[in-house]
Amino acid sequence: MPFPEVRLRRLRSTESMRNLVRENHLQPAQFVLPLFVCEGEGVRREISSMPGNAQMSVDRIVDECREIHSLGIGGVILFGIPDQKDEIASGGSAENGIVQRAIRAIKREVPRLLVLTDVCNCEYTSHGHCGKVVDGDVDNDATLEWLAAAAVSHARAGADIVAPSDMMDGRVGAIRKALDRDGYSKIPILAYAAKFSSAFYGPFREAAESAPQFGDRRSYQMDPANAREAMREIELDIEEGADMIMVKPAMPYLDLIRAAHDRFDVPIAAYQVSGEFSMIMAAVRNGWLDYERTMMETLISIRRAGAQIILTYFAKDAAKLL
């Protein structure tokens, strides 16, 4: 029917009316907060490029997780920062490694909080790449053994979900096989299935101390131009046993979140990465953007695109508003 019979503004007239007809909703349980765990005791080192975020020792991480659980946030994902690194990423799968100790401490003190773990090698290798380097490139198949060992060690420590982020071919299958073989068939895999070689990871590399010492990661992370290839990556990860998949980063790839949601019948996660967070915070600090409105608008855009799980550094503040 033509104007004036059709007046869409009728449904926008008040906050109560807007709440009633809102199509998409955010809940704290949809959020996962990334945390950076380091050695020591009583340590909280602020990350200069990510205001409000810090590297924290295990005891401080546990305190943080108590608050996170009290806010109803869905879970945390842990990134480890070891004191020592080597060429074979031995700290990634060590039974007493930094992430493994953090998992045990969190599950002991906050047992109902979901603990996810990033399964990768870049934080543990002296060269900063995500696997075994042979002739200047990462050897795909040799790296699978490292990833499987790390995932099993995380499951043994009590992790609820393991999340491989390396982008090696075949890693989901290798991890699933190793978990099942060692008695962890109930542990789900959240695959970083479409992880792009993005400029938006810059602040994270300061936070996780994981910048590559030579070259870059374009030979294994995805080309930002490729959408059909992203669907192939997702499909292959699901075929190998992924229970959930992730698109990373989030906001520059909302089209692919929607495409994955429409095509695949598994839970879809999206990672609002460090660069997305930090550019918003920089604009807020310069007075160019309103913090709360910008934060919530970006989160609802990710949810509207089809993500059921949102990894975000805004998780605590957004949960408090909700």
N, C-alpha and C positions, 0 to 999 in steps of 0.2 A: 504493500500500500504506500502511496506517496505521502510526502509531507503535506499537511501537518498531522495526519493520523499517526504516522510513525515518528516517534520522538525518543531516540535512544538515551537522551539525557535523563529521562525519568528514572532510569535505573542507576544513576550516578549521583543522585540528589543529596544523599547524606552518607555518613560513614557506615551507619547501620545497614542502609540499602546496599552500599558497595560490598560490605562483608557478606550479605545474604546471597548475592549473585556472583561472587568471585569464582572464577573457573579453576584457578590453581592455588594451592596453599602450601606454605612451608611449615614444617614441624622440626623442633630440635633433634628428634630421633633420626631425621634424614641426614644430619651432618656428621662428618668425621673430621676431627681436628688433627693436623699433622704436628708431631712433637719431635724435638731433636734432643737426644740423650747423649750425655758426655760423661767422661770419667770424673771422679772426685766425690766430694761430699759438701753439701750446702752451696753448690755452684749454680749460679744463674748469670749467664753472660748474654747481655742484650745483643741482638743482631741489628747492626746499624741500618741496613737496607730494608729491614722488615719491622717497623715500629710495633712494639708490644709483644714481639716474639723473642725467644731466647733459647740458647743451648742450656740444658739443665742436667744436673746429676740425677742419679736414680731416686734419691730421697726427695728431691724437689719435684721430679716427675710424678711421684706417687701423690704428693700434696696437690699438684695440678689436677691429677686424675680424680681425686675426691671431689673437687669443685666441678669438674666436667660432668661427672656422674650426677651430681646434685642438680645440674641444669637440664638434665634429660637428654643430653647430647648422645647421639647414637654410638660413638666410639672414638678411638684414637688410632692413628697410624704412626708407627715408630720408625725413626731414621737414626742410625747409630753413628757416633763420632768417636772412633777409637783413638787411644793415645799413639799407637804405632800402626803403621801400614806396611804392606809388603807387596811383592809382585804377584802373589798368588791369593790375595784376599783372604788370608787365613782367619782374620778376625770375624769374617762374615758368618762362618759356620762353627766358631768355637763354642763349646758348651758353656763356657763362662765368659762369653763375649758381652759387650756392653748392652746390646739389645736383648740378649737372652736373660741377663740379670734383671733388666728393666721389666721384661714380661713377667718373670716370676714374682717380682716385688708388687707389681700392679695387681696381678691376679690374687695375690695373697691378701692385699689390703682393700681392693675394690673389685671383688670377684665378678660382679654382674656387669661391669663395663666391658664392652667388646674391645679387644685388642687386635688390631691389624698390624702386619709387619710388611715393610717394603723389602722385597727380596731382590737385591741387586749387589753389585760388587764395587761400584764406583767410589763409595765411601771408605772402602777397605783396601783398595789398591794404591800403591805408591805412585802409579802413573795416572790415576783418576779415570781410567776407562772401565767399562762395565764387564770386562771379562779378561781372559788370557790373551795377551798380545803376542802375536807371532808375525815376524817380518813387518812390523809397523801397523798391523791390523788386528782386530779382535777375532780370535778363532771361535767360530760359532759352537761347534760340537764339543770342544774341550770345555767351554764355559758352562755347558749344560750340567756337567757334573758338579761344578761349584754351586750353581743355583739350587740344584736338588738337595745337596748337603745342607745349605743354609736354610731352606724351607723346612726340612726335617728337624733341624736343630731348633727352629722357632716353634714348631708344633710340639716338640718334646718339652720346651720351656713353658708351654701353656697358651700359645697364641690361638686366637679364635679363627682368624682368617689370614692366609698368606697371599701376598700381592706382588707377583713378579713384574718388575718394571724395566727390564734390561732390553727387551725387543729382540732377543735371539730367536731364530726360527726353531720351533720344536720345544721351547722351554716349558710350556704348560704340560705337554705330554710327559716330559721327563720328570717334572715335579709331581704330577699326579701318580705316576708309577712309583716313585720313591716314597711318597706319603703312604700309599696303599701297602707297599711292601713292608713298611716299618710299623704298621698298625694304626695309621692316622687317616683312615678312609673317610672319617666324618668331617675332616677339616676342609672347608671350601676354599677354592681359589678365585680370587678377584684379579683378573688379568688386566694389566695395562695393555689393552689390545691394540688401541690406536694411539700411540704415543709419538708425537711429532717432534722433529728437530726444531725447537722453537727458541726464538729470542727471549721469550718470557720466563726462562728458567734462571736468569742471571742472579737475582737475590738468593735463590735456593743454594746456589753453589757456594756462596759465602756461608750460609747457614749450616750446610752439611759438609763444608770443606771438601768438595768433590769435583772441582774444576779439572778437566783433563790437562795433563802436563804437556801434551803435544797434540796437534791435529784437532779434530772435533768428532762428533758422534753421528755424523750424517750417513755413515755406511751402515748403521743399524737402526737409528731412529728414523721416522717417516718424513718424507718430503711434504711440506705444508700444502703443496699444490694438488695432492692426490686424494680424491674422495673415494673412487671405486676401489683403490688399493686398500683403503681403510676398512671397507666392508669385507674384503677378502681376508684381511688380518683378523678381524673379529670372528668371521665364520670359521677360520682355521683354529683359533683358540677355543671356540666352543666345541668343535669336533674333537679337540685334544682333551677336553674335560674341564674347561673353565666353567664355573658356576655363575659368575658375574663378570661383566666386562666394563672397562673404563675408557673414556676418551679424555685425552690430556694434551694441551690445555683445554679449558672449557669455553670461555667467551669467544675466542676467535674461531671456534669449531662447533658453534651451536647447530649449524646445518647437519653436521655429522652425528651429533647427539640425537637429533630428530630422526635422521635416517636409520640409525641403529635401533632406536625405540620402535620404529614402524616395522622393521625387518626381523628383529630377533626377539624371541620369547624368553629372555633372561633379564634379570635386574641390570639396569644401566647406571653406571657411576660416571661422574665427571669431576675432574680436579681443577678447581679454580686456583691456579698456581701462583707462585711467589710474585712474578712480575705483574700479574693482574691485581693482586693485593697491593703491591708497593706503588703502582702508578696511581691507584685510587687514593692511597694514603698521602702521596705527595701532593695531589690536587687538593685534598682536604686540608692539608697543612698550609697550603698557599691561599686558602679561602675561596677556591674556585668551585668546590663541590660541597654539598651537604653530606656529612658522613653517614648518618643513619639511612637517609633516603637512597643514597647511591649504593650502599651496601645491600639493602633489601631489594632494590631494583635489579641489581646484577644477579642476586641469588634466585629471585623469582624468574628471571629470564632463563637461567639454567634449568630450573624445574619445569618451566613451560616448554622448553625444548624436548623434555622427556626424561631427564635424569631423575631417578628415584633416590640416589645417594649422591651427596655433594661433599667432596673433600674441600675444606675451605679454612683459611686462617681467620675468617670472620666468625667462626662457629660460636664462640663464647658470647660475643656481643650480640649476634643475631638471636641466639637462644634467650638471652635476657630480654630482648625486645618482644619476642614472641610469647 
